[in-house]
Amino acid sequence: MSPTLPRGQVHPDLGAISGTGDLRDIVGALLTYGLLLSVAMLIISAITWAIASGAGSWHGASRAKVGVLVALGGAVLAGGTLAWANWLVGIGARL
């Protein structure tokens, strides 16, 4: 029969891996750049959509509309990834 540990006593030792702090900094920087690029793409696509719609270019307007949707998806993924990771770390700390 194997001994059982009390609940809450087993957790990962993130300090055992060297460079964990550097990895967190790199991931945070990548998420920041991704969010900034998504917002820039959103602004450019929205302006293009408005100009193409005003000029009567339905093809350009539809392409810009797709750009707006892709930029919104990218912004949601970049922003949501950090919130999701923090939520998972919080759950991991309680296990």
C-alpha atoms as an extended CHARMM CRD file, in Angstrom:
* protein
*
        95  EXT
         1         1  MET       CA              0.0000000000        0.0000000000        0.0000000000  PROA      1               0.0000000000
         2         2  SER       CA              1.4690000000        3.3470000000       -1.0030000000  PROA      2               0.0000000000
         3         3  PRO       CA              1.4870000000        6.2870000000        1.4050000000  PROA      3               0.0000000000
         4         4  THR       CA             -0.8340000000        9.1370000000        0.5410000000  PROA      4               0.0000000000
         5         5  LEU       CA              0.1260000000       12.7570000000        0.8940000000  PROA      5               0.0000000000
         6         6  PRO       CA             -2.2040000000       15.2540000000        2.5230000000  PROA      6               0.0000000000
         7         7  ARG       CA             -4.1900000000       17.2690000000        0.0220000000  PROA      7               0.0000000000
         8         8  GLY       CA             -2.6130000000       20.5990000000       -0.9010000000  PROA      8               0.0000000000
         9         9  GLN       CA              0.9630000000       19.5130000000       -0.1650000000  PROA      9               0.0000000000
        10        10  VAL       CA              1.9020000000       18.5820000000       -3.7510000000  PROA      10              0.0000000000
        11        11  HSD       CA              2.6550000000       21.4290000000       -6.1430000000  PROA      11              0.0000000000
        12        12  PRO       CA              5.0780000000       22.0810000000       -8.9870000000  PROA      12              0.0000000000
        13        13  ASP       CA              8.4280000000       23.6040000000       -8.0940000000  PROA      13              0.0000000000
        14        14  LEU       CA              8.7810000000       26.3120000000      -10.7280000000  PROA      14              0.0000000000
        15        15  GLY       CA             12.0020000000       27.4890000000       -9.1350000000  PROA      15              0.0000000000
        16        16  ALA       CA             13.7070000000       24.2100000000      -10.0430000000  PROA      16              0.0000000000
        17        17  ILE       CA             13.8570000000       25.1940000000      -13.6970000000  PROA      17              0.0000000000
        18        18  SER       CA             16.3780000000       27.8870000000      -14.4770000000  PROA      18              0.0000000000
        19        19  GLY       CA             15.1630000000       30.7640000000      -16.6110000000  PROA      19              0.0000000000
        20        20  THR       CA             11.5100000000       30.6270000000      -15.5610000000  PROA      20              0.0000000000
        21        21  GLY       CA             11.4620000000       34.3740000000      -14.9330000000  PROA      21              0.0000000000
        22        22  ASP       CA             12.9770000000       35.0220000000      -18.3510000000  PROA      22              0.0000000000
        23        23  LEU       CA             10.3770000000       32.7850000000      -19.9640000000  PROA      23              0.0000000000
        24        24  ARG       CA              7.5560000000       34.7070000000      -18.2800000000  PROA      24              0.0000000000
        25        25  ASP       CA              9.0560000000       37.9880000000      -19.5140000000  PROA      25              0.0000000000
        26        26  ILE       CA              9.3330000000       36.6820000000      -23.0790000000  PROA      26              0.0000000000
        27        27  VAL       CA              5.7640000000       35.3740000000      -23.1200000000  PROA      27              0.0000000000
        28        28  GLY       CA              4.4630000000       38.6370000000      -21.6780000000  PROA      28              0.0000000000
        29        29  ALA       CA              6.3330000000       40.6380000000      -24.3270000000  PROA      29              0.0000000000
        30        30  LEU       CA              5.0170000000       38.4250000000      -27.1340000000  PROA      30              0.0000000000
        31        31  LEU       CA              1.4460000000       38.8020000000      -25.9080000000  PROA      31              0.0000000000
        32        32  THR       CA              1.9010000000       42.5820000000      -25.6880000000  PROA      32              0.0000000000
        33        33  TYR       CA              3.2450000000       42.7800000000      -29.2430000000  PROA      33              0.0000000000
        34        34  GLY       CA              0.4430000000       40.5540000000      -30.4930000000  PROA      34              0.0000000000
        35        35  LEU       CA             -2.1660000000       42.7710000000      -28.8610000000  PROA      35              0.0000000000
        36        36  LEU       CA             -0.5750000000       45.9430000000      -30.2500000000  PROA      36              0.0000000000
        37        37  LEU       CA             -0.4160000000       44.4950000000      -33.7640000000  PROA      37              0.0000000000
        38        38  SER       CA             -4.0380000000       43.3750000000      -33.5440000000  PROA      38              0.0000000000
        39        39  VAL       CA             -5.1830000000       46.8460000000      -32.5130000000  PROA      39              0.0000000000
        40        40  ALA       CA             -3.1320000000       48.4600000000      -35.3000000000  PROA      40              0.0000000000
        41        41  MET       CA             -4.6160000000       46.0150000000      -37.8180000000  PROA      41              0.0000000000
        42        42  LEU       CA             -8.0980000000       46.7570000000      -36.4980000000  PROA      42              0.0000000000
        43        43  ILE       CA             -7.6410000000       50.5080000000      -36.9740000000  PROA      43              0.0000000000
        44        44  ILE       CA             -6.1800000000       50.1450000000      -40.4750000000  PROA      44              0.0000000000
        45        45  SER       CA             -8.8780000000       47.6820000000      -41.5700000000  PROA      45              0.0000000000
        46        46  ALA       CA            -11.6780000000       49.8570000000      -40.1840000000  PROA      46              0.0000000000
        47        47  ILE       CA            -10.3480000000       52.9210000000      -42.0260000000  PROA      47              0.0000000000
        48        48  THR       CA             -9.9870000000       50.8970000000      -45.2180000000  PROA      48              0.0000000000
        49        49  TRP       CA            -13.5130000000       49.5490000000      -44.8280000000  PROA      49              0.0000000000
        50        50  ALA       CA            -14.9140000000       53.0750000000      -44.4550000000  PROA      50              0.0000000000
        51        51  ILE       CA            -12.9980000000       54.4150000000      -47.4620000000  PROA      51              0.0000000000
        52        52  ALA       CA            -13.8830000000       51.4420000000      -49.6700000000  PROA      52              0.0000000000
        53        53  SER       CA            -17.5540000000       51.6300000000      -48.7070000000  PROA      53              0.0000000000
        54        54  GLY       CA            -17.6370000000       55.3530000000      -49.4360000000  PROA      54              0.0000000000
        55        55  ALA       CA            -15.9650000000       54.8350000000      -52.8040000000  PROA      55              0.0000000000
        56        56  GLY       CA            -18.3910000000       52.0770000000      -53.7780000000  PROA      56              0.0000000000
        57        57  SER       CA            -15.7780000000       49.3230000000      -53.8930000000  PROA      57              0.0000000000
        58        58  TRP       CA            -17.7020000000       46.3470000000      -52.5430000000  PROA      58              0.0000000000
        59        59  HSD       CA            -14.7580000000       43.9770000000      -52.9890000000  PROA      59              0.0000000000
        60        60  GLY       CA            -12.3790000000       46.2210000000      -51.0270000000  PROA      60              0.0000000000
        61        61  ALA       CA            -15.0110000000       46.7460000000      -48.3470000000  PROA      61              0.0000000000
        62        62  SER       CA            -15.5850000000       43.0190000000      -47.9400000000  PROA      62              0.0000000000
        63        63  ARG       CA            -11.8390000000       42.3720000000      -47.6810000000  PROA      63              0.0000000000
        64        64  ALA       CA            -11.4810000000       45.1130000000      -45.0720000000  PROA      64              0.0000000000
        65        65  LYS       CA            -14.4490000000       43.6740000000      -43.1690000000  PROA      65              0.0000000000
        66        66  VAL       CA            -12.6460000000       40.3180000000      -42.9990000000  PROA      66              0.0000000000
        67        67  GLY       CA             -9.5550000000       42.1930000000      -41.7630000000  PROA      67              0.0000000000
        68        68  VAL       CA            -11.5950000000       43.7590000000      -38.9690000000  PROA      68              0.0000000000
        69        69  LEU       CA            -12.9390000000       40.3670000000      -37.9060000000  PROA      69              0.0000000000
        70        70  VAL       CA             -9.4830000000       38.7750000000      -37.9720000000  PROA      70              0.0000000000
        71        71  ALA       CA             -8.0450000000       41.6800000000      -35.9600000000  PROA      71              0.0000000000
        72        72  LEU       CA            -10.8150000000       41.3610000000      -33.3670000000  PROA      72              0.0000000000
        73        73  GLY       CA            -10.1670000000       37.6310000000      -33.1150000000  PROA      73              0.0000000000
        74        74  GLY       CA             -6.4450000000       38.2340000000      -32.6720000000  PROA      74              0.0000000000
        75        75  ALA       CA             -7.0300000000       40.8460000000      -29.9890000000  PROA      75              0.0000000000
        76        76  VAL       CA             -9.4140000000       38.5460000000      -28.1180000000  PROA      76              0.0000000000
        77        77  LEU       CA             -6.9440000000       35.6580000000      -28.3070000000  PROA      77              0.0000000000
        78        78  ALA       CA             -3.9760000000       37.7780000000      -27.2150000000  PROA      78              0.0000000000
        79        79  GLY       CA             -5.8790000000       39.3620000000      -24.3340000000  PROA      79              0.0000000000
        80        80  GLY       CA             -7.6900000000       36.2070000000      -23.3330000000  PROA      80              0.0000000000
        81        81  THR       CA             -4.5450000000       34.0860000000      -23.2930000000  PROA      81              0.0000000000
        82        82  LEU       CA             -3.0560000000       36.0240000000      -20.4140000000  PROA      82              0.0000000000
        83        83  ALA       CA             -6.2920000000       35.9540000000      -18.4290000000  PROA      83              0.0000000000
        84        84  TRP       CA             -6.6670000000       32.2180000000      -19.0830000000  PROA      84              0.0000000000
        85        85  ALA       CA             -3.0650000000       31.5100000000      -18.0330000000  PROA      85              0.0000000000
        86        86  ASN       CA             -3.5310000000       33.4880000000      -14.8040000000  PROA      86              0.0000000000
        87        87  TRP       CA             -6.7520000000       31.5910000000      -14.1040000000  PROA      87              0.0000000000
        88        88  LEU       CA             -4.9820000000       28.2500000000      -14.6210000000  PROA      88              0.0000000000
        89        89  VAL       CA             -2.1170000000       29.2750000000      -12.3370000000  PROA      89              0.0000000000
        90        90  GLY       CA             -4.6600000000       30.2740000000       -9.6890000000  PROA      90              0.0000000000
        91        91  ILE       CA             -6.3890000000       26.9030000000       -9.9480000000  PROA      91              0.0000000000
        92        92  GLY       CA             -3.0290000000       25.1190000000       -9.8310000000  PROA      92              0.0000000000
        93        93  ALA       CA             -2.1220000000       26.9070000000       -6.6170000000  PROA      93              0.0000000000
        94        94  ARG       CA             -5.3350000000       25.7130000000       -4.9570000000  PROA      94              0.0000000000
        95        95  LEU       CA             -4.9270000000       22.0510000000       -5.9280000000  PROA      95              0.0000000000
